[in-house]
Amino acid sequence: MERLSGTPSREASALADALNVRELEVLRLLAEGHTIKSIAAQLDRTEASINERLRDARRKTGVGSSRELARQLGAQKNWDKNPDLAMTSPSSEAPVQPASRGLTGPKGTIAMLIAMPLIAAGSLLMAADAPYNAARPQSAVAAAQGSPLVGRWALDVAAVPAEERPRAVTISFSVAPDRRWTTLVEIVNADGGTLHAESTAALDAAPVPTAGNMGFIDSASLRQPAPGTLVMTLGKDGAPVSTRVYTVSRDRKSMTETIIWAGSTMPKLETNTFHRIG
């Protein structure tokens, strides 16, 4: 999670100059919203090696938080100042797999973004379909507004690794009479900084802009392959960031978020658990 505000210990360009290519590479991914686990998967490294790079970066710059350091660098996009920084590392480590940029047109991009996660999480969607398809027939509007996803959900933060743990994360889903879904995400970071993002979209996979202060995303799109399942693709500057599959339990009291990060042909699935609070 990124920090909303902070006082840089020195100019962002000076921070970048103090770091090597591998440290900047990890911080760039952190600024894009990745977790330690997803960075390790994308760079084909261990989580311990990623944490070591971040510790070295904090020691060199004097910035106490890796997220804050990534935010300061990302505000000025200082990784671009280093001509050696690329998605393929020149070091002796294994080559880094390039991030997938998708197709140029918005329809082609969204088609690619939706296809890969649905293949990766296909069994998850099939399992989620059964509890809800047996419901009595009802109008499309009533069915949408009565979706088990509608409501307010809180992240089980105790299950998040300590080094990444926020104070709180809530997600709210609501459906308007025109069957468009509004999603509101609110994050309270470990340092007390707050982030929020809001979007309103139809279930047609068409990207819509997001409002708020989450700088690592600027668009969202939605699909609903089953009544208790919602697929949300997040993007930045026309490129994929992640696709998230939300599935609700049979008792409608908990919701699983399965995250597929962009940039890998066969991504590892990262999961979070949310509990209904409204």
N, C-alpha and C positions, 0 to 999 in steps of 0.2 A: 504494500500500500504506500502511496506517496504522501509526503507531508504537505499540508496546505500552505504553510508559510514558514519562514525561518530566516535567520540572519547569517549569511555566508561568512565563513571565517576568513576568506580571501576571495579575490576575483575568480570567476569560473574558469577563465582561460589559464590562470596560474594553477588551479587545481588540476586541469587536464594535463598541463606540462609536467606535473609531478608523477603522473601515472604511466604505466606501460600499456602496450596494445591489449594484452589479455585482460588487465584490470578494467580498461575502458570498455572492452567488449561485454564483460559481465555487467557493468554498471548501466550500459545502454539497454540491455535486456531487462534489467531491474526497473529502469525508468518506463519501459513499455508495458509494465504490469506483470511480468513473469515472477514466479516464485523461485526459491532456491532449487526446488525439485525440478521444475520445468526448465530452468537454465541448464542444470546438469544434464537433463535428457537431451536438450537441443544441442549442447556442445559435446555430448558424449563424454562427459567427465563425471567424477563422483561429487556428491553433495559436499563432502569434506574439502575437496580441492576448490570448489566454488566459494565456500565460506573462507578458505585461506586467502584467496584473491581479494575478497572484500575486506578481510582484516588488514591485509597489507595496504589496501587503498585508504582505509581509515587512518592507519598509522602514518602514512606519508602525507596526508592532507590535514590531519588534525580534526576532521569532521567526525563526530561521535556516532552518527547513524548512517548506515549504508544507503537507506532510502533517501535520506536528506542529501547525501552526496550525489546520488543519481539525479535527484530533482534539480540540484544546482547546476550540474553539468548539462542536463537535458534542457533547461530553460534557455540556454544559449546554443544547444546542439554542438557542444564542444568536441564530441567524438569525431566530427567532420574535420576538425582542424588538423588531425593527425593523418597524413596521407597513407601511412602504413596500416591503418585500421580498416580491416575488411572482414567480410563474413568468413573468409578462409584465413586462418591464422598462419603466419610465416614461421611459427615456432616449431619445435620438435614434437609438439603434441599432435594428436590425430586431427586431421582436417575437420573444420567445422562445416556442417551441412548448411547451405544457403537457405535463407528464409524464403518461403514461397510468396511471390508477389501476385499470383493470380493472373487473370486475363485483364486486358485494358478496359473494356467496356463494363459498366456496372452490372448488367445482366449476366455476363460471362463470369465476372468475379464472384457474384453471389452464388451462381450455380456451382462453381468450384468449391466455395466455402461450405456449402450445405452438403455436397456429395461426400467429401472425405469424412467428416465427422459422423455422418449417418452410417457409413460403412463401418467405421471404427466402433461405433456404439450401437450397431444394429440389434444385437441380442438384447440390449438394455431397453430399446424402444419396443421390441416385441413383447417383452415381459411386462412393460408398463401398460400396454394396451388392454390386457384382459380385464382388470378390475372395473373398468369404466364403460366398456362397450356393451355390457349387459344392462345398462341403465335404460329406463323407459324412454320411448321417443318423446322429444320435446322440440319446440321451435329452435331455430339456429341461434337467435338472439338470446333466448332464455338459457340455452345450453352453454353459450359462451359466458354469460354473466354468472351462471351457476358452476363454472369450472372449478374443480378442486384446487386449482392453482391460485385462484383469486384470494387475496388476503395479504397479511403482513407476516413475514418470516424473519427469524433471527438466527444468525450463524452460531453453531456450537463452537465457540472460540477455544474451548479447552482441548479440542481435537487438533488444533492448528499448532505446528511446531513453534516452540517458544521464541525463536529468533524472528519469526514472521508474524507472530500473533498480534492482531489488533485488539482494541478494547471491545469493539462491537461492530457488527455488520448487519444491516437489515435490508431486505428486499420486499417491495410491495408490488403486487399485480392487481390491476383493476381493468374492467372492460366497460366501454361506453356503449350506448344503444346502437351506434354505427358499427359495432363489433371491432373497434380498434382497441388495442391493448396499450395501457400506460404502465411503464415499468419505472420504479423509483428505487435507486440504490443509495444507501447512506452508510458511510464508513467513519468510524472514530479510530484513528491510529493509536498506537501505543503511547505516543508523545502528546496525545490530546488533539492533534490536528484533525480536521474533518474534511471529508470529500463527499461529493454527491453527484449523481448523474440521473437524468430523466429523459425518457423518450416515449413517443406515442406512435405505434405502428400497426398496420394491418398484418394479418397472418399470411402474407403473400411473398415473403422473402425479399421484398424491396427494401433497400437501405433507407433509413431516415436519420436526420441529425440528432445528436444527443446534446442536451443542455446540461450545464454544470461546470465543475472545475476538475474533472478527471482528464488531465492533459494527454494521457496515453490512449484515449479513444475519442472518436468524433462521430461515429455512426453505429447504428444497430439495425438488425433485421430479425424478423420472427417467422417461425413456421410451427405448426402444431400437428404432428403426425398421429397423435392419439389424445383423447380428452384429458388424460392426466400427465401429459408430456408437453413441454415447450422447448423448442430449439432456438437459441438466441446467438447470432453471430455478431461479434464486435469488430470494428475496423478502425483504422487510422490512416488518413491520406489515401484512401482507396485500396489499402492493403489489409489483409486479415490480421487480427491480433489473436483472437481465440473464438471458439464456438463452445457454448455451454448448453448442456442438456439438463433440464429440470424435470424431475419425476416425483410424483406425490405418492406417499404410502397409501395402503388400502384404507387405513383409519383416518386419513387426511390430516394427521397431526405432525408429520415430518415430511421433509422434501430433500431429495438428494440432488446436488449439483455436480455434474460430471463435466470436467473441463478438458477440451482438446486444444492444445496450443498450436498455432500456425508454425510452419517451418520444418515439419518432419513428415516423411512419407508414411510412417506407422507410429503415431505418437502414443506415448504412455498416457493413460487416463488418470487424471487427478480428480479426487472426489472430496466434497464438503457436505456436511449435514446441516440443515436448517430445521428449526422447530416453529410451529405456528404460534403467533402471538396476537393475531387479530384477524 
